[in-house]
Amino acid sequence: MTEDNAMFHITLITVGKLKERYYAAAADEYIRRLGAYCKFELIELPECRLPDDPNGTQIAAGLAREAEQIEAKLPRGAWFCVLTPEGTELSSEGLAERLQAEKLNGRSAACFLIGSSFGIDARIKRMADFRLSFSKMTFPHHLMRVMALEQLYRAESILAGTKYHK
């Protein structure tokens, strides 16, 4: 794909809003940087409100409602990657290689999903082309957004051959 053609499009869908200014500032910086390499779109969906101590049935119902919102926002034809602890761990170079492979296979878009604090509905996970884990550790969802944006920027930097990735 050349600059004259349509630029690769990356969408990040997140369930839940960023409230902390420092996370928002970091996210905005990586979104700005990504603009040099791709068209980027952030879609923030509201997290379903649940009781303070929800039971399994309430959580499942909330995840199902979130799944409907997520499915409605998935870009048609995009390579779909769900960020989930039980996914496959990749290096930064490995993520870059996955994106490059999708580009070479004719895909013009990729979509990444960060679910809510209760996770992601199993139906959405089954729809994914790939399940990616950043670690077996648990991270706050707001920090995960910054980490995902940084890794997307790093992957695009690797593919462009810049010095950002050391």
C-alpha positions as a Markdown table, in Angstrom:
| # | Residue | x | y | z |
|---|---|---|---|---|
| 1 | Met | 0.0 | 0.0 | 0.0 |
| 2 | Thr | 1.4 | 3.4 | -0.9 |
| 3 | Glu | 0.8 | 6.8 | 0.5 |
| 4 | Asp | -1.4 | 7.5 | -2.6 |
| 5 | Asn | -3.7 | 4.6 | -1.7 |
| 6 | Ala | -5.9 | 4.5 | 1.4 |
| 7 | Met | -3.8 | 4.6 | 4.5 |
| 8 | Phe | -4.2 | 1.6 | 6.9 |
| 9 | His | -6.9 | 2.2 | 9.4 |
| 10 | Ile | -6.6 | 1.1 | 13.1 |
| 11 | Thr | -9.6 | 1.3 | 15.4 |
| 12 | Leu | -9.3 | 0.8 | 19.2 |
| 13 | Ile | -12.6 | 0.1 | 20.9 |
| 14 | Thr | -12.6 | 0.5 | 24.6 |
| 15 | Val | -15.4 | -0.2 | 27.1 |
| 16 | Gly | -15.2 | 2.5 | 29.7 |
| 17 | Lys | -14.0 | 6.1 | 29.7 |
| 18 | Leu | -10.7 | 7.6 | 30.7 |
| 19 | Lys | -11.1 | 9.8 | 33.7 |
| 20 | Glu | -7.6 | 10.4 | 34.9 |
| 21 | Arg | -5.9 | 13.3 | 33.1 |
| 22 | Tyr | -2.5 | 11.7 | 33.1 |
| 23 | Tyr | -3.8 | 8.6 | 31.3 |
| 24 | Ala | -5.7 | 10.7 | 28.9 |
| 25 | Ala | -2.6 | 12.9 | 28.2 |
| 26 | Ala | -0.5 | 9.8 | 27.5 |
| 27 | Ala | -3.2 | 8.2 | 25.3 |
| 28 | Asp | -3.6 | 11.4 | 23.3 |
| 29 | Glu | 0.2 | 11.6 | 22.7 |
| 30 | Tyr | 0.3 | 8.1 | 21.2 |
| 31 | Ile | -2.8 | 8.7 | 19.2 |
| 32 | Arg | -1.1 | 11.9 | 17.8 |
| 33 | Arg | 2.0 | 9.9 | 17.0 |
| 34 | Leu | 0.0 | 7.0 | 15.3 |
| 35 | Gly | -1.4 | 9.6 | 12.9 |
| 36 | Ala | 1.9 | 9.6 | 11.0 |
| 37 | Tyr | 1.5 | 5.9 | 10.1 |
| 38 | Cys | -2.2 | 5.2 | 9.9 |
| 39 | Lys | -5.7 | 6.5 | 10.2 |
| 40 | Phe | -6.7 | 6.0 | 13.8 |
| 41 | Glu | -10.1 | 5.9 | 15.5 |
| 42 | Leu | -10.8 | 5.6 | 19.2 |
| 43 | Ile | -14.3 | 4.3 | 20.0 |
| 44 | Glu | -15.3 | 4.6 | 23.7 |
| 45 | Leu | -18.3 | 2.6 | 24.8 |
| 46 | Pro | -20.0 | 3.0 | 28.2 |
| 47 | Glu | -19.4 | 0.2 | 30.7 |
| 48 | Cys | -22.7 | -1.4 | 31.9 |
| 49 | Arg | -23.5 | -0.3 | 35.4 |
| 50 | Leu | -23.6 | -3.2 | 37.8 |
| 51 | Pro | -24.2 | -3.4 | 41.6 |
| 52 | Asp | -21.2 | -2.9 | 43.9 |
| 53 | Asp | -20.9 | -6.7 | 44.5 |
| 54 | Pro | -22.4 | -8.2 | 41.3 |
| 55 | Asn | -23.2 | -11.9 | 41.1 |
| 56 | Gly | -22.2 | -14.1 | 38.1 |
| 57 | Thr | -25.6 | -13.7 | 36.4 |
| 58 | Gln | -25.5 | -9.9 | 36.7 |
| 59 | Ile | -21.9 | -9.8 | 35.3 |
| 60 | Ala | -22.9 | -12.1 | 32.4 |
| 61 | Ala | -25.9 | -9.9 | 31.6 |
| 62 | Gly | -23.7 | -6.8 | 31.6 |
| 63 | Leu | -21.1 | -8.4 | 29.3 |
| 64 | Ala | -23.9 | -9.4 | 26.9 |
| 65 | Arg | -25.2 | -5.8 | 26.8 |
| 66 | Glu | -21.6 | -4.6 | 26.2 |
| 67 | Ala | -21.2 | -7.2 | 23.5 |
| 68 | Glu | -24.1 | -5.8 | 21.5 |
| 69 | Gln | -22.6 | -2.3 | 21.6 |
| 70 | Ile | -19.2 | -3.7 | 20.6 |
| 71 | Glu | -20.5 | -5.7 | 17.7 |
| 72 | Ala | -22.4 | -2.7 | 16.4 |
| 73 | Lys | -19.1 | -0.7 | 16.2 |
| 74 | Leu | -16.8 | -3.4 | 14.7 |
| 75 | Pro | -15.5 | -2.1 | 11.4 |
| 76 | Arg | -16.5 | -4.5 | 8.5 |
| 77 | Gly | -13.7 | -6.4 | 7.0 |
| 78 | Ala | -11.1 | -5.4 | 9.7 |
| 79 | Trp | -8.8 | -7.8 | 11.3 |
| 80 | Phe | -10.2 | -8.1 | 14.8 |
| 81 | Cys | -7.9 | -8.6 | 17.8 |
| 82 | Val | -9.3 | -8.9 | 21.4 |
| 83 | Leu | -7.0 | -8.0 | 24.2 |
| 84 | Thr | -7.5 | -10.7 | 26.9 |
| 85 | Pro | -5.3 | -12.4 | 29.5 |
| 86 | Glu | -5.9 | -15.8 | 28.0 |
| 87 | Gly | -4.7 | -14.7 | 24.6 |
| 88 | Thr | -1.3 | -15.3 | 23.0 |
| 89 | Glu | 1.6 | -13.2 | 24.1 |
| 90 | Leu | 3.7 | -11.6 | 21.4 |
| 91 | Ser | 6.8 | -9.5 | 21.4 |
| 92 | Ser | 6.6 | -6.0 | 19.9 |
| 93 | Glu | 8.2 | -7.3 | 16.8 |
| 94 | Gly | 5.6 | -10.1 | 16.7 |
| 95 | Leu | 2.7 | -7.7 | 16.8 |
| 96 | Ala | 4.4 | -5.7 | 14.0 |
| 97 | Glu | 4.7 | -8.9 | 12.0 |
| 98 | Arg | 1.0 | -9.7 | 12.6 |
| 99 | Leu | -0.1 | -6.3 | 11.4 |
| 100 | Gln | 2.3 | -6.5 | 8.4 |
| 101 | Ala | 0.8 | -10.0 | 7.5 |
| 102 | Glu | -2.7 | -8.6 | 7.5 |
| 103 | Lys | -1.6 | -5.7 | 5.3 |
| 104 | Leu | 0.1 | -8.0 | 2.9 |
| 105 | Asn | -3.1 | -10.2 | 2.8 |
| 106 | Gly | -5.0 | -7.2 | 1.5 |
| 107 | Arg | -6.6 | -6.0 | 4.8 |
| 108 | Ser | -7.0 | -2.2 | 5.0 |
| 109 | Ala | -8.0 | -2.1 | 8.6 |
| 110 | Ala | -7.4 | -3.6 | 12.1 |
| 111 | Cys | -9.6 | -3.3 | 15.1 |
| 112 | Phe | -8.4 | -3.9 | 18.7 |
| 113 | Leu | -10.7 | -4.3 | 21.7 |
| 114 | Ile | -10.2 | -3.6 | 25.4 |
| 115 | Gly | -13.2 | -4.8 | 27.4 |
| 116 | Ser | -14.6 | -3.6 | 30.6 |
| 117 | Ser | -13.3 | -4.3 | 34.1 |
| 118 | Phe | -15.4 | -7.5 | 34.1 |
| 119 | Gly | -14.0 | -8.7 | 30.9 |
| 120 | Ile | -15.4 | -9.5 | 27.4 |
| 121 | Asp | -18.4 | -11.6 | 26.5 |
| 122 | Ala | -17.3 | -15.1 | 25.2 |
| 123 | Arg | -19.3 | -14.5 | 22.0 |
| 124 | Ile | -17.1 | -11.5 | 21.1 |
| 125 | Lys | -13.9 | -13.5 | 21.9 |
| 126 | Arg | -15.1 | -16.2 | 19.5 |
| 127 | Met | -15.6 | -13.5 | 16.8 |
| 128 | Ala | -11.9 | -12.4 | 17.1 |
| 129 | Asp | -9.4 | -13.2 | 14.5 |
| 130 | Phe | -6.7 | -13.1 | 17.2 |
| 131 | Arg | -6.6 | -13.0 | 21.0 |
| 132 | Leu | -3.7 | -11.0 | 22.3 |
| 133 | Ser | -2.4 | -11.1 | 25.9 |
| 134 | Phe | 0.0 | -8.4 | 27.1 |
| 135 | Ser | 0.9 | -10.4 | 30.2 |
| 136 | Lys | -0.5 | -12.9 | 32.7 |
| 137 | Met | -0.6 | -10.0 | 35.1 |
| 138 | Thr | -3.6 | -7.8 | 35.6 |
| 139 | Phe | -3.5 | -4.2 | 34.6 |
| 140 | Pro | -6.0 | -1.3 | 35.2 |
| 141 | His | -8.1 | -0.9 | 32.0 |
| 142 | His | -7.1 | 2.8 | 31.8 |
| 143 | Leu | -3.4 | 1.9 | 31.8 |
| 144 | Met | -4.0 | -0.9 | 29.4 |
| 145 | Arg | -5.3 | 1.7 | 26.9 |
| 146 | Val | -2.1 | 3.6 | 27.1 |
| 147 | Met | 0.0 | 0.4 | 26.8 |
| 148 | Ala | -2.0 | -0.8 | 23.8 |
| 149 | Leu | -1.6 | 2.6 | 22.0 |
| 150 | Glu | 2.1 | 2.6 | 22.8 |
| 151 | Gln | 2.5 | -0.9 | 21.3 |
| 152 | Leu | 0.5 | 0.0 | 18.2 |
| 153 | Tyr | 2.7 | 3.0 | 17.7 |
| 154 | Arg | 5.8 | 0.9 | 18.3 |
| 155 | Ala | 4.6 | -1.8 | 15.8 |
| 156 | Glu | 4.0 | 0.9 | 13.2 |
| 157 | Ser | 7.4 | 2.4 | 14.0 |
| 158 | Ile | 9.1 | -1.0 | 13.5 |
| 159 | Leu | 7.4 | -1.5 | 10.2 |
| 160 | Ala | 8.5 | 2.0 | 9.1 |
| 161 | Gly | 12.1 | 1.3 | 10.2 |
| 162 | Thr | 12.3 | 4.3 | 12.5 |
| 163 | Lys | 14.6 | 4.5 | 15.5 |
| 164 | Tyr | 11.8 | 4.6 | 18.1 |
| 165 | His | 12.0 | 0.8 | 18.7 |
| 166 | Lys | 15.3 | -0.1 | 20.3 |
